[in-house]
Amino acid sequence: MATRIPAYRQAQIEIKRYIEAQKLRPGDALPPEGVLAERLGISRPSLREGVKALESLGIVEARHGDGLFVSAFSFDSIIENLPYAAVADGKQLFDLLQVRAALENGVICDIVDRIGTEDKQRLRALANSMLDAARRNETFEKEDGEFHATLYRCLNNPFLSRLVDLFWQVFRRLNQASNFDVEQWSPEGTAKDHMRIVEMIESNDKAGLIDAQQKHFQGIFTRLQQSMEGSAPGAPESRTAKRNVQIDPIPAMNLSGRLDGLGKD
């Protein structure tokens, strides 16, 4: 026996079908509530519930006094709707890192042909700052995030930049929540990996850049694998990763603002 679709879910489906069938684009208005409900063959209460759900997903936007409009695509709704609590473990980190590595490795060579002098200088300054912090046994999360944002902005691909930033933020949150042994994460080694990437970009060495990038991710994979093995049953308590850790949601991104502000300390 088929499961009956709730009325509000059916309303969501019908609204999305209407947008596609009418070839509506971001900013286009939908018909008034009564007209839309009649055209879709659903009740007004069900339509309202469907609209609320689609608003939370960033598909439509209700403007007070003006009506309902198709929204422009944004990753902000994805971030805002991440669960308020998430379970962090090594497998989740490994899966996310695998996707992130595939994405970044696929475009890294294009940077050599596109990056400008100012961004090269900023990358070196950030790598130096990371290395200095590591040698002082300090963290450099802010510099790390800015490094990756600066690295890819020369490609002028907002979609890519948002994905890179999204993966970086989520990975950092899960990494912090999993509470792996910090000694295994080798801050100085990570900083040196970033410096090697800068050196390959400065020398226009694409093969070297690919190698530096892959070694950077391989180092993270190796340390993560060691941490996961250290959290296995029977492992010493000092190396055991805390499982099922609750983490806070990630706030909505505004990467364009972040990029505009890079280097303006």
N, C-alpha and C positions, 0 to 999 in steps of 0.2 A: 504494500500500500504506500503510495507516494506521500511524502510529507508536505503538508500544506504550508505555502509561503506566507508569512505574516503580512498583513496589509501594508504596513509601512515599508517593508522590504520590496514588495511588489511596486509600491509607489516610486521607490528609488529607481528600480529597473525601468519603469515606464518613462520617468523623467529623462533618464539618460538616453533611452531610445529616441525620445522626442528630439533631444538636442542633436543627436547624430542624424536623424532622418531629415531635420530641417537645416542641417549643416550650419548650425549656429556657432559663432566664434566668440572668443573672450570679449566681454563687454556687451554682447548682444542681449536684448531683453527677451524674457519669456512672457507669454500671455498672462493676464491677470489671473489670480487664484481660481476664481469661479470658472473662467473660460478654460483654463488648463485642466482643472479637475474633470470638466465635462468632456473635453477632447480625449483625455486619457482613460475615461470610464472609471474613475476612482472617486471616493468621497473626499470632501474637503479636509476632515480630520486626518485621514490617511495621507493626503497630499502634504499637509503641514508637517507631519512626522517625517515623511520622506525628505522634505526640503531641509529640515533640521539636520538630518543625518548627512545629506550631501553637502551642507554648509560646513560641517565639521571636517569633511574630507577635502574641502577646498574646490569643489566642483561647481557649486553655485553660490551666489551672494545675494542676500536679501538687503535691499537698501530702503531704510525707513522712508515712507512717503513716495518712493519711486517704483518699487516693485522688485521683481526677481531677475537676476542677470547671471550670465555664464561667467565664471571666474577664470582668470588667467592661471596657467599651471604654475605651481610653486611647491618646493619641498617643505615649506614652513608647516603645512598642514600635517605632513608625515611626522615631523619632529614633535609638533604639539600633541599628536595623538599616540606617541610612544607610551607604553604603559607606565603608570606611576611607580611600578615596581617591576623589576626584571631579575631573573635568575642569571647570575654570572658564573660560568665555569669555563674550564679550559677548552672544551669542545666548541663552545660558542665563539670564543676568541679565535680559535684556529680557523673556523669556517669564515668568519668575518675578515680575518687577515688574508685568507686565500683569495677572496673576492677583491679586496683592496689592492693586493699585489698584482693581480691580473690586470686591473684597470690602469694602475700607474705604470706598470711595465710596458703596456701597450702604446703609450703615448710619449714615453720619456725621451725618445730620440728626436722628436719634433722640436723639443725645447732648444737644442743646439742651434737650429736654423732661425729661431724666432726671438730668442731672449735678447734683451737690450743691456747696455752697459750698467744702467742704474740698478736693474734687478740683479745682475751678477754681483755688483758691489754689496747690495743688501743681503744676498745669500751668504757671501763670505763673512760679513759682519755678524750675521745670525749664527753661523757655524762657529765662529770664534767665541761668541758669547756663550754658546752651548758648551763648548769645550772648557772654557774658564769656569763655568758653573759646575760642571762635572768634577773638575779637579778640586773645587771647594766643597764637594759632597752636597751640592745644592741641585734642586730640580730645575728643569728648563722647559716646562710644558708650553708656556706662552711663546717662547722662541721657536719651539718645534712646530707649533701650529702655524705660525707666521711663515716659517720656512716653506712648508708645503703649499701654502696659499700663494706665496711669491713665486715658487717654482713653476706653477702651471698657469699663472695669469697671462703670460705672454702668448698663450695659445688662443686667447680671446674666445673661450668656449664656456659661457656661464653654466651650462648644464654639467660639463665636466668638473668645473670648479666646485659647484655645489655638492656633487657626488663625492669628490675627494674630501671635502670638508666634513660631509656627513659621516663618511667612513672613519675619518680621523677622530671625530668627536665621540662616536659610539664606541670605537675601539678603546679610546682612552678611558671612558667611563667604565667599561667592562673590565679593563685591566686594573683600574683602581679598586673596583668592587671585589674582584677575585682575590686580592691581597696575596699575590704570589710573593715569594721571597725576593725582596728588592735587589739583593746582591746578584741574583742571576740575570738581572736586566742590564747590567753593565752600562751605566750612564756614559762613561768615558768612551767606551767602544761605540755606542750609538752616536755620540757627538763626532767621533772620528769618521764614522760612516758618512755623515752629512758633509763633512769637510771634503772627503774623497769625491762625493758627487759634485761639489762646487769646483774642485780642481779639474775634473773631466769636462765640465761645461766650459770653464775658462780656456781650456786647451782645445776646444772643439773636437774632442775625441768621443765619437758616438759609441764605438765598441767599448771603450773604457767606461763610458757613462752607463751603458747597459750592465756591464759587469759590476760596477759599483752599486747600482740600484739593486741588482739581484742579490749581491752579497749582504746588503743592508737588510733586505727582507729575510734572507736565509738565516741571518743571525737571530732575528726576532723569532722565526719559526723554531730554531734550535733551542733557544732559551725557554720558549713557551712549552716545547715538548718536554724539556727537563723539568719544568715546573709541574706539568701534568703528571709526569712519572713520580715526582716527589710527593704528589697528593694521593698516590695510590694507597690502598690498605696496607698497613705495616710500615709505611714510610715514617721517618723521624718526625716528631711533632713540629720541630722548628722549620721543616721544609714543607709542611702540609698546607696546601691552599685552602682557604675557607670557602666552603661550597654554599650554594643557595643564598647568596648575599643580596640584600635588597638595595637597589640604587635609585637615585632620584631621576626624574625625567630630564631630558636635555631641552633647554629653552630654544625657542624658535631662532633660526639663523637669519642673519642679514649679511651674507657674504659680501655683497657689493659695498656695504659700509666698512667691512673689515678690510677689503682690498684698498678702498680709498684711503684708509688710515694707515696703511703699512708704511713704516719708516718715519712716521710723524710722532715721535716721542716727545 
